Amino acid sequence: MKKTITRRNFLKKSSKFVAAAGLGGCGILLKGCTLKKDFDLIIRGGFILDGSGAEAFEADIGISGDYIKEIGHILSVRGKSVIEAKDFIVCPGFIDAHDHTDEKLLANPKA
């Protein structure tokens, strides 16, 4: 008895073969792709105080090298390192000028 194949079965089996062959090739194509890191550091979700007197606002900070490159909602961007700053205040660009100089040091320069 000769086995016949219907058009429906032929299309079903053919589509499975094409899908399997296509998915197998995806790995080869994607193997050479690398994820570009847009920033060296991203500080996510902090309350930003910029020193201008404006109200604090929630945003992300993107840093490359020694420079702040972007402040805003940059959640889709990748960074080499990420700091989650939710519920923290972040003051980008400020220098810590903390000092313990008091009257005794001013009165006695040798101290």
Buried (B, 14 or more C-beta within 10 A) or exposed (E): EEEEEEEEEEEEEEEEEEEEEEEEEEEEEEEEEEEEBBBBBBBBBBBBBBEEEEEEEBBBBBBBEEEBBBBEEBEEBEBEEEBEBEEEEBBBEEEEEEEEEEEEEEEEEEE
